[in-house]
Amino acid sequence: MPPTFYKIIPINCSIVFSLLMLSGCGVSSKTAIAGTMESPQPIADVAAIPDSIKVPNGEQLLLKASAKGSQIYICKPKSESPEQYEWTFKAPDAVLLNEQGQDLGKHYAGPTWEAKDGSKVVGKLKSKADAPQEDAIPWLLLKAQSHEGNGIFRQVNWIQRINTVGGKAPVKGCDKSSQNQEIPVNYTADYLFYNIKQ
């Protein structure tokens, strides 16, 4: 059998780089995924929170959660002009996710935050700040008023709502013919939960 000859072809490292998705040619795969699942980015930039909704000194961050759901509005007469109507906030209805995107609990009327472990916290509004986006609901600071259960939310003392997207009441569609009609408006937000430093 005659001998077999192999032709050596030079390989361009940039081609291998593209084909192998950054694995090879001396490039670490960890570099390629930095800031994703291996090193998740925080939900919120705490340093960007306005002074008007910052928690008091002596509090520490306990838990971060993202919310996805709706702000529910109901068509009601205006208190100062009963012959006119407006969309009035009724309640939130959202799921809560942890920083890994896993189901943490839910957020509903009260306002109440309920964890999968059965613990609950009800908050009371203390202050607010306009969201950076004009079409987003405000950022809030709430004080815990009551608790249920012995899980994670039992420890909550203060709550912030930040990084809001959407959720504002419609500007049209509310009149006498639609009185008491409800409408959900999609929103997302981050909630930061604090407790007293130990």
MARBA-3410 file (N, C-alpha, C, O; in Angstrom, 1 decimal):
198
0.9,-1.2,0.0,0.0,0.0,0.0,0.9,1.2,0.0,1.8,1.3,0.8 ~ 0.6,2.2,-0.9,1.5,3.4,-0.9,1.3,4.2,0.3,0.2,4.2,0.9 ~ 2.3,4.9,0.7,2.2,5.7,2.0,1.2,6.8,1.8,1.0,7.3,0.7 ~ 0.6,7.2,2.9,-0.4,8.3,3.0,0.3,9.6,3.4,1.0,9.6,4.4 ~ 0.1,10.7,2.7,0.7,12.0,3.1,-0.4,12.9,3.5,-1.5,12.9,3.0
-0.1,13.7,4.6,-1.1,14.6,5.1,-0.6,16.0,4.9,0.6,16.3,5.2 ~ -1.5,16.8,4.5,-1.1,18.2,4.2,-1.4,19.1,5.5,-2.5,19.0,6.0 ~ -0.4,19.7,6.0,-0.5,20.6,7.2,-1.0,22.0,6.8,-0.4,22.7,6.0 ~ -2.2,22.3,7.3,-2.8,23.6,7.0,-2.7,24.5,8.2,-3.2,24.1,9.3 ~ -2.2,25.7,8.1,-2.1,26.6,9.2,-3.5,27.1,9.6,-4.3,27.3,8.8
-3.7,27.1,10.9,-5.0,27.5,11.5,-4.9,28.9,12.0,-4.0,29.3,12.8 ~ -5.9,29.7,11.6,-6.1,31.1,12.1,-6.8,31.0,13.5,-7.9,30.5,13.6 ~ -6.1,31.5,14.5,-6.6,31.4,15.9,-8.0,32.2,16.0,-8.8,31.8,16.8 ~ -8.1,33.2,15.2,-9.4,34.0,15.3,-10.6,33.2,14.9,-11.7,33.4,15.4 ~ -10.3,32.3,13.9,-11.4,31.4,13.4,-11.8,30.4,14.5,-13.0,30.2,14.8
-10.8,29.8,15.1,-11.0,28.9,16.2,-11.7,29.6,17.3,-12.7,29.0,17.9 ~ -11.3,30.8,17.6,-11.9,31.6,18.7,-13.4,31.7,18.4,-14.2,31.5,19.4 ~ -13.8,32.0,17.2,-15.3,32.2,16.9,-16.0,30.9,17.0,-17.1,30.8,17.5 ~ -15.4,29.8,16.4,-16.1,28.5,16.3,-16.2,27.9,17.6,-17.2,27.2,17.9 ~ -15.3,28.0,18.5,-15.3,27.3,19.8,-15.8,28.2,20.9,-15.7,27.8,22.1
-16.5,29.3,20.6,-17.2,30.1,21.6,-16.2,30.5,22.7,-16.5,30.4,23.9 ~ -15.1,31.0,22.4,-14.1,31.5,23.3,-13.4,30.4,24.1,-12.6,30.7,25.0 ~ -13.6,29.1,23.8,-12.8,28.1,24.5,-11.8,27.6,23.5,-12.0,27.0,22.5 ~ -10.5,27.8,23.9,-9.4,27.5,23.0,-8.6,28.8,22.7,-9.0,29.9,23.1 ~ -7.4,28.6,22.1,-6.6,29.7,21.8,-6.2,30.5,23.0,-5.9,31.7,22.9
-6.2,29.8,24.2,-5.8,30.5,25.4,-6.9,31.3,26.1,-6.5,32.0,27.0 ~ -8.1,31.3,25.6,-9.2,32.1,26.2,-10.0,31.2,27.2,-10.4,30.2,26.8 ~ -10.1,31.7,28.4,-10.9,30.9,29.4,-12.4,31.0,29.2,-12.9,32.1,28.9 ~ -13.1,29.9,29.3,-14.5,29.9,29.2,-15.1,30.7,30.4,-16.2,31.2,30.2 ~ -14.4,30.8,31.5,-15.0,31.5,32.6,-15.0,33.0,32.3,-15.9,33.7,32.7
-14.0,33.5,31.5,-14.1,34.9,31.1,-15.3,35.1,30.2,-15.9,36.2,30.4 ~ -15.7,34.2,29.4,-16.8,34.4,28.5,-18.1,34.5,29.3,-19.0,35.2,28.8 ~ -18.3,33.9,30.5,-19.5,33.9,31.2,-19.5,34.8,32.4,-20.4,34.8,33.2 ~ -18.4,35.5,32.6,-18.4,36.4,33.8,-19.6,37.4,33.8,-19.9,37.9,32.7 ~ -20.2,37.5,34.9,-21.3,38.4,35.0,-22.6,37.8,34.7,-23.7,38.4,34.6
-22.6,36.5,34.4,-23.9,35.8,34.1,-24.1,34.8,35.2,-24.2,35.2,36.4 ~ -24.4,33.5,34.9,-24.7,32.6,36.0,-23.6,32.3,37.0,-23.8,32.1,38.1 ~ -22.3,32.4,36.5,-21.2,32.1,37.4,-21.0,33.3,38.3,-20.5,33.1,39.5 ~ -21.3,34.5,37.9,-21.1,35.7,38.7,-22.3,36.6,38.5,-22.2,37.6,37.9 ~ -23.5,36.2,39.1,-24.7,37.0,38.8,-24.6,38.4,39.3,-24.0,38.7,40.3
-25.1,39.3,38.4,-25.1,40.7,38.8,-26.2,41.0,39.8,-27.3,40.3,39.8 ~ -26.0,42.0,40.7,-27.1,42.3,41.7,-28.3,42.8,41.0,-28.2,43.5,39.9 ~ -29.5,42.6,41.6,-30.7,43.1,41.1,-30.7,44.6,41.0,-31.2,45.2,40.1 ~ -30.2,45.2,42.1,-30.3,46.7,42.2,-29.0,47.3,42.6,-28.2,46.7,43.3 ~ -28.8,48.6,42.1,-27.7,49.4,42.5,-28.2,50.2,43.7,-28.8,51.3,43.6
-27.8,49.7,44.9,-28.3,50.4,46.2,-27.8,51.8,46.3,-28.5,52.7,46.8 ~ -26.6,52.1,45.7,-26.0,53.4,45.8,-26.9,54.4,45.0,-26.7,55.6,45.3 ~ -27.7,54.0,44.1,-28.5,54.9,43.2,-29.8,55.3,43.8,-30.6,56.0,43.2 ~ -30.1,54.7,45.0,-31.4,55.0,45.6,-31.5,56.4,46.2,-30.5,56.9,46.9 ~ -32.5,57.2,45.8,-32.6,58.6,46.3,-32.7,58.7,47.8,-33.1,57.7,48.5
-32.1,59.8,48.3,-32.1,60.0,49.8,-33.5,59.9,50.4,-33.7,59.5,51.5 ~ -34.5,60.4,49.7,-35.9,60.5,50.2,-36.5,59.1,50.5,-37.4,59.0,51.3 ~ -35.9,58.0,50.0,-36.5,56.7,50.3,-35.4,55.7,50.9,-35.6,54.5,50.8 ~ -34.4,56.3,51.4,-33.4,55.4,52.0,-33.8,55.0,53.4,-34.6,55.7,54.1 ~ -33.4,53.8,53.8,-33.8,53.3,55.1,-33.0,54.0,56.2,-31.9,54.5,55.9
-33.5,54.0,57.4,-32.7,54.6,58.5,-31.4,53.9,58.8,-31.2,52.8,58.4 ~ -30.5,54.6,59.5,-29.3,54.0,59.9,-29.5,52.8,60.8,-30.5,52.9,61.6 ~ -28.7,51.9,60.8,-28.9,50.7,61.6,-29.6,49.6,61.0,-29.8,48.5,61.6 ~ -30.0,49.7,59.7,-30.7,48.7,59.0,-29.7,48.0,58.0,-28.8,48.6,57.5 ~ -29.9,46.7,57.8,-29.0,46.0,56.8,-29.9,45.3,55.8,-31.1,44.9,56.1
-29.4,45.1,54.6,-30.1,44.5,53.5,-30.3,43.0,53.8,-29.3,42.3,54.0 ~ -31.5,42.5,53.9,-31.8,41.1,54.2,-32.0,40.3,52.9,-31.6,39.1,52.8 ~ -32.7,40.9,51.9,-33.2,40.1,50.8,-33.5,41.0,49.6,-34.0,42.1,49.8 ~ -33.2,40.5,48.4,-33.5,41.2,47.2,-34.5,40.3,46.4,-34.3,39.1,46.4 ~ -35.5,41.0,45.8,-36.5,40.2,45.0,-36.9,41.1,43.8,-37.1,42.3,43.9
-37.1,40.4,42.7,-37.7,41.1,41.5,-39.2,40.7,41.4,-39.5,39.6,41.7 ~ -40.0,41.7,41.0,-41.4,41.4,40.9,-41.8,41.6,39.4,-41.4,42.4,38.7 ~ -42.7,40.7,39.0,-43.3,40.8,37.6,-44.8,40.5,37.7,-45.2,39.4,38.2 ~ -45.6,41.4,37.3,-47.0,41.3,37.4,-47.7,42.5,36.9,-47.4,43.0,35.8 ~ -48.7,42.9,37.7,-49.5,44.1,37.3,-49.9,44.9,38.5,-50.0,44.5,39.6
-50.2,46.2,38.1,-50.8,47.1,39.1,-52.3,47.2,38.6,-52.6,47.5,37.5 ~ -53.2,46.9,39.5,-54.6,46.9,39.2,-55.3,48.2,39.5,-55.1,48.7,40.7 ~ -56.0,48.8,38.6,-56.7,50.0,38.8,-58.2,49.8,38.6,-58.6,48.9,37.8 ~ -59.0,50.7,39.3,-60.4,50.6,39.2,-60.9,52.0,38.8,-60.5,53.0,39.4 ~ -61.9,52.1,38.0,-62.5,53.3,37.5,-63.5,53.9,38.6,-64.5,53.2,38.9
-63.1,55.0,39.2,-63.9,55.6,40.3,-64.2,57.1,40.0,-63.4,57.7,39.3 ~ -65.2,57.7,40.6,-65.4,59.1,40.6,-64.3,59.8,41.3,-63.8,59.3,42.4 ~ -63.8,61.0,40.9,-62.8,61.7,41.6,-63.4,62.3,42.9,-64.6,62.7,42.9 ~ -62.6,62.2,44.0,-63.1,62.6,45.3,-63.5,64.1,45.3,-64.4,64.5,45.9 ~ -62.7,64.9,44.6,-62.9,66.4,44.6,-63.9,66.8,43.5,-64.5,67.9,43.6
-64.2,65.9,42.5,-65.1,66.2,41.4,-65.9,65.0,41.1,-65.5,64.3,40.1 ~ -66.9,64.6,41.8,-67.6,63.3,41.6,-68.2,63.1,40.2,-68.5,62.0,39.8 ~ -68.4,64.2,39.5,-68.9,64.1,38.2,-67.9,63.6,37.2,-68.2,63.3,36.0 ~ -66.6,63.7,37.6,-65.5,63.2,36.8,-65.0,61.9,37.3,-65.1,61.6,38.5 ~ -64.3,61.1,36.4,-63.9,59.8,36.8,-62.4,59.6,36.5,-61.8,60.3,35.6
-61.7,58.7,37.2,-60.3,58.5,37.0,-60.0,57.1,37.5,-60.7,56.4,38.3 ~ -58.9,56.6,36.9,-58.4,55.2,37.3,-57.7,55.4,38.7,-56.7,56.2,38.8 ~ -58.2,54.6,39.6,-57.6,54.7,41.0,-56.9,53.3,41.3,-57.5,52.3,41.0 ~ -55.8,53.5,41.9,-55.0,52.2,42.3,-55.8,51.4,43.3,-56.3,51.9,44.2 ~ -55.8,50.1,43.0,-56.5,49.1,43.9,-55.5,48.2,44.6,-55.6,48.1,45.8
-54.7,47.5,43.8,-53.8,46.6,44.4,-52.7,46.1,43.4,-53.0,46.2,42.2 ~ -51.6,45.6,43.9,-50.6,44.9,43.1,-51.0,43.4,42.9,-51.7,42.9,43.8 ~ -50.5,42.8,41.9,-50.7,41.3,41.7,-49.4,40.9,41.0,-49.4,41.0,39.7 ~ -48.5,40.3,41.7,-47.2,40.0,41.1,-46.5,38.8,41.7,-46.8,38.5,42.9 ~ -45.7,38.1,41.0,-44.8,37.1,41.5,-43.5,37.7,41.9,-43.0,38.6,41.3
-42.9,37.1,42.9,-41.6,37.5,43.4,-40.5,36.4,43.0,-40.8,35.2,43.2 ~ -39.4,36.9,42.5,-38.3,36.0,42.1,-37.1,36.4,42.8,-36.8,37.6,43.0 ~ -36.2,35.4,43.2,-35.0,35.7,43.8,-33.9,36.0,42.7,-34.3,36.1,41.5 ~ -32.7,36.3,43.1,-31.7,36.7,42.2,-31.3,35.6,41.2,-30.6,35.9,40.2 ~ -31.7,34.4,41.4,-31.4,33.3,40.5,-32.6,33.0,39.6,-32.6,32.1,38.8
-33.7,33.9,39.7,-34.9,33.7,38.9,-35.8,32.7,39.4,-36.7,32.3,38.7 ~ -35.6,32.2,40.6,-36.5,31.2,41.2,-37.7,31.8,41.9,-37.6,32.9,42.4 ~ -38.8,31.1,42.0,-40.0,31.6,42.6,-39.8,31.7,44.1,-39.4,30.8,44.8 ~ -40.0,33.0,44.6,-39.8,33.3,46.0,-41.1,33.5,46.7,-41.2,33.2,47.9 ~ -42.1,34.0,46.0,-43.4,34.2,46.6,-44.3,35.1,45.8,-44.2,35.0,44.5
-45.1,35.9,46.4,-46.1,36.7,45.7,-46.3,38.0,46.4,-46.0,38.2,47.6 ~ -46.8,39.0,45.7,-47.1,40.4,46.2,-48.5,40.7,45.8,-48.9,40.6,44.6 ~ -49.3,41.2,46.8,-50.7,41.4,46.5,-51.2,42.5,47.5,-50.4,43.2,48.2 ~ -52.5,42.7,47.6,-53.1,43.8,48.3,-52.7,43.8,49.8,-52.4,42.8,50.4 ~ -52.6,45.0,50.3,-52.1,45.2,51.7,-51.4,46.5,51.9,-51.8,47.3,52.7
-50.2,46.7,51.2,-49.5,45.8,50.3,-48.9,44.7,51.1,-48.3,44.9,52.2 ~ -49.0,43.5,50.6,-48.5,42.3,51.3,-47.4,41.6,50.4,-47.6,41.4,49.2 ~ -46.4,41.1,51.1,-45.4,40.2,50.4,-45.4,38.9,51.2,-45.2,38.9,52.4 ~ -45.6,37.8,50.4,-45.8,36.5,51.0,-44.7,35.6,50.4,-44.7,35.4,49.2 ~ -43.9,35.0,51.2,-42.9,34.0,50.8,-43.4,32.6,50.7,-44.5,32.3,51.2
-42.7,31.8,49.9,-43.1,30.4,49.8,-43.0,29.6,51.1,-43.7,28.6,51.2 ~ -42.3,30.2,52.1,-42.2,29.5,53.4,-43.4,29.8,54.3,-43.5,29.4,55.4 ~ -44.3,30.6,53.7,-45.6,31.0,54.5,-45.5,32.3,55.2,-46.5,32.7,55.8 ~ -44.3,32.9,55.4,-44.2,34.1,56.1,-44.7,35.3,55.3,-44.6,35.3,54.0 ~ -45.2,36.3,55.9,-45.8,37.5,55.3,-45.4,38.7,56.0,-45.1,38.7,57.2
-45.3,39.8,55.2,-45.1,41.2,55.8,-46.0,42.1,55.1,-46.2,42.1,53.9 ~ -46.7,43.0,55.9,-47.5,44.0,55.3,-46.9,45.4,55.6,-46.4,45.6,56.7 ~ -46.8,46.2,54.5,-46.1,47.5,54.7,-47.0,48.7,54.6,-48.1,48.6,54.2 ~ -46.5,49.8,55.2,-47.2,51.1,55.1,-46.3,52.1,54.5,-45.1,52.2,54.8 ~ -46.8,52.8,53.5,-46.0,53.8,52.8,-45.5,54.9,53.7,-46.3,55.5,54.5
-44.2,55.2,53.5,-43.6,56.3,54.3,-43.1,57.5,53.4,-43.3,58.6,53.8 ~ -42.6,57.1,52.2,-42.1,58.2,51.3,-42.0,57.6,49.9,-42.0,56.4,49.7 ~ -41.9,58.5,48.9,-41.8,58.0,47.5,-40.9,59.0,46.8,-40.6,60.1,47.2 ~ -40.4,58.5,45.6,-39.6,59.3,44.7,-40.0,59.0,43.3,-40.3,57.8,43.0 ~ -39.9,60.0,42.4,-40.3,59.8,41.0,-39.3,58.8,40.4,-38.1,58.8,40.7
-39.8,57.9,39.6,-38.9,57.0,38.8,-38.2,57.7,37.8,-38.7,58.7,37.2 ~ -37.0,57.2,37.4,-36.2,57.9,36.3,-37.0,57.9,35.0,-36.9,58.8,34.2 ~ -37.8,56.8,34.8,-38.6,56.7,33.5,-40.0,57.4,33.8,-40.7,57.0,34.8 ~ -40.4,58.3,32.9,-41.7,59.0,33.1,-42.9,58.1,33.1,-43.9,58.4,33.8 ~ -42.8,57.0,32.4,-44.0,56.1,32.3,-44.0,55.0,33.4,-44.7,54.0,33.3
-43.1,55.1,34.4,-43.0,54.1,35.4,-43.6,54.6,36.8,-43.5,55.8,37.1 ~ -44.1,53.7,37.6,-44.6,54.0,38.9,-43.5,54.5,39.8,-42.3,54.1,39.6 ~ -43.8,55.2,40.8,-42.7,55.8,41.7,-41.9,54.7,42.5,-42.4,53.5,42.6 ~ -40.8,55.1,42.9,-40.0,54.3,43.9,-40.5,54.6,45.3,-40.9,55.7,45.5 ~ -40.5,53.6,46.1,-41.2,53.7,47.4,-40.3,53.3,48.6,-39.4,52.4,48.4
-40.6,53.8,49.8,-40.1,53.3,51.0,-41.3,53.0,51.9,-42.2,53.8,52.1 ~ -41.3,51.8,52.4,-42.4,51.3,53.3,-41.9,50.7,54.6,-40.8,50.1,54.6 ~ -42.7,51.0,55.6,-42.3,50.4,57.0,-43.2,49.2,57.2,-44.4,49.2,57.0 ~ -42.6,48.1,57.7,-43.3,46.9,58.0,-44.3,47.2,59.2,-43.9,47.8,60.2 ~ -45.5,46.8,59.0,-46.6,47.1,60.0,-47.0,45.8,60.7,-47.4,45.8,61.9
-47.0,44.7,60.0,-47.4,43.4,60.6,-46.7,42.3,59.9,-46.3,42.4,58.8 ~ -46.6,41.1,60.6,-46.0,39.9,60.1,-46.8,38.7,60.4,-47.6,38.7,61.4 ~ -46.6,37.7,59.6,-47.2,36.4,59.9,-46.2,35.3,59.6,-45.3,35.5,58.7 ~ -46.3,34.2,60.3,-45.3,33.1,60.0,-44.0,33.3,60.6,-43.7,34.4,61.1 ~ -43.1,32.3,60.5,-41.8,32.4,61.1,-40.7,32.3,60.0,-39.5,32.0,60.4
-41.0,32.6,58.8,-40.0,32.5,57.7,-39.2,33.8,57.5,-39.1,34.6,58.4 ~ -38.7,34.0,56.3,-37.8,35.1,55.9,-38.5,36.4,56.1,-37.8,37.3,56.6 ~ -39.8,36.6,55.8,-40.4,37.9,55.8,-40.7,38.3,57.3,-41.1,39.4,57.5 ~ -40.6,37.4,58.2,-40.8,37.7,59.6,-39.8,38.7,60.1,-40.0,39.4,61.0 ~ -38.6,38.7,59.5,-37.5,39.5,59.9,-37.5,40.9,59.3,-36.7,41.8,59.7
-38.4,41.2,58.3,-38.4,42.4,57.6,-38.9,43.6,58.4,-39.9,43.5,59.1 ~ -38.1,44.7,58.3,-38.4,45.9,59.1,-38.7,47.1,58.1,-39.6,47.9,58.4 ~ -38.0,47.1,57.0,-38.3,48.2,55.9,-38.3,47.5,54.6,-37.7,46.5,54.4 ~ -39.0,48.2,53.6,-39.1,47.7,52.2,-38.9,48.8,51.3,-39.5,49.9,51.5 ~ -38.1,48.6,50.3,-38.0,49.6,49.2,-38.5,49.0,47.9,-38.2,47.9,47.6
-39.2,49.8,47.1,-39.5,49.5,45.7,-38.7,50.4,44.8,-38.9,51.6,44.9 ~ -37.9,49.8,44.0,-37.0,50.6,43.1,-37.0,49.9,41.7,-37.6,48.9,41.5 ~ -36.3,50.6,40.7,-36.1,50.0,39.4,-37.5,49.7,38.7,-37.6,48.6,38.1 ~ -38.5,50.5,38.9,-39.8,50.2,38.3,-39.8,50.4,36.8,-39.2,51.3,36.3 ~ -40.6,49.6,36.2,-40.8,49.7,34.7,-42.3,49.6,34.5,-42.9,48.5,34.9
-43.0,50.5,33.9,-44.4,50.5,33.6,-45.3,50.6,34.9,-44.8,51.1,35.9 ~ -46.5,50.2,34.8,-47.4,50.1,36.0,-48.2,51.3,36.2,-49.1,51.3,37.1 ~ -48.1,52.4,35.4,-48.8,53.6,35.6,-50.3,53.5,35.2,-50.6,52.7,34.3 ~ -51.2,54.2,35.8,-52.6,54.2,35.5,-52.8,54.7,34.1,-52.1,55.6,33.6 ~ -53.8,54.1,33.3,-54.1,54.7,32.0,-54.6,56.1,32.1,-55.1,56.5,33.2
-54.5,56.9,31.1,-55.0,58.2,31.1,-56.4,58.4,30.5,-57.0,59.4,30.6 ~ -56.8,57.3,29.8,-58.1,57.4,29.1,-58.9,56.1,29.5,-58.4,55.2,30.1 ~ -60.2,56.1,29.1,-61.0,54.9,29.2,-61.8,54.8,30.5,-62.4,53.8,30.7 ~ -61.8,55.9,31.3,-62.5,55.8,32.6,-63.6,56.9,32.6,-63.2,58.1,32.6 ~ -64.8,56.5,32.5,-66.0,57.5,32.6,-67.1,56.8,33.3,-67.0,55.7,33.8
-68.3,57.4,33.3,-69.4,56.9,34.0,-69.8,55.5,33.5,-70.2,54.7,34.3 ~ -69.7,55.3,32.2,-70.1,54.0,31.7,-69.2,52.9,32.1,-69.5,51.7,32.0 ~ -68.0,53.2,32.5,-67.0,52.2,32.9,-66.7,52.2,34.4,-65.7,51.6,34.9 ~ -67.6,52.8,35.2,-67.4,52.9,36.6,-67.3,51.5,37.2,-68.1,50.6,36.9 ~ -66.3,51.3,38.1,-66.0,50.1,38.8,-65.4,49.0,37.9,-65.1,47.9,38.4
-65.1,49.4,36.7,-64.3,48.5,35.9,-62.9,48.4,36.3,-62.3,49.5,36.7 ~ -62.3,47.3,36.3,-60.9,47.1,36.7,-60.0,46.9,35.5,-60.4,46.3,34.5 ~ -58.7,47.3,35.6,-57.8,47.1,34.5,-56.4,46.8,35.1,-56.0,47.6,35.9 ~ -55.7,45.8,34.6,-54.4,45.5,35.1,-53.4,46.2,34.1,-53.5,46.1,32.9 ~ -52.3,46.7,34.7,-51.3,47.4,33.9,-49.9,46.7,34.3,-49.5,46.6,35.4
-49.3,46.1,33.3,-48.1,45.4,33.5,-47.0,46.2,34.1,-46.8,47.4,33.8 ~ -46.2,45.6,35.0,-45.1,46.3,35.6,-44.0,45.3,36.1,-44.3,44.1,36.3 ~ -42.8,45.8,36.3,-41.8,45.1,36.9,-41.1,46.0,37.9,-41.1,47.2,37.7 ~ -40.5,45.5,38.9,-39.8,46.3,39.9,-38.9,45.4,40.8,-39.0,44.2,40.7 ~ -38.0,46.0,41.5,-37.2,45.3,42.4,-37.6,45.7,43.8,-37.9,46.9,44.1
-37.6,44.8,44.7,-38.0,45.0,46.1,-36.8,44.7,47.0,-36.2,43.6,46.9 ~ -36.4,45.6,47.9,-35.3,45.3,48.8,-35.9,45.3,50.2,-36.6,46.2,50.6 ~ -35.5,44.2,50.9,-36.1,44.0,52.3,-34.9,44.2,53.3,-33.9,43.6,53.1 ~ -35.2,44.9,54.4,-34.2,45.2,55.4,-34.6,44.8,56.7,-35.8,44.7,57.0 ~ -33.6,44.5,57.6,-33.9,44.2,59.0,-32.8,44.9,59.8,-31.8,45.4,59.3
-33.0,44.9,61.1,-32.1,45.6,62.0,-30.7,44.9,62.1,-30.7,43.7,62.2 ~ -29.6,45.6,62.0,-28.3,45.0,62.1,-28.2,44.3,63.4,-28.5,44.9,64.5 ~ -27.6,43.1,63.4,-27.5,42.3,64.6,-26.1,42.7,65.3,-25.8,42.1,66.3
END
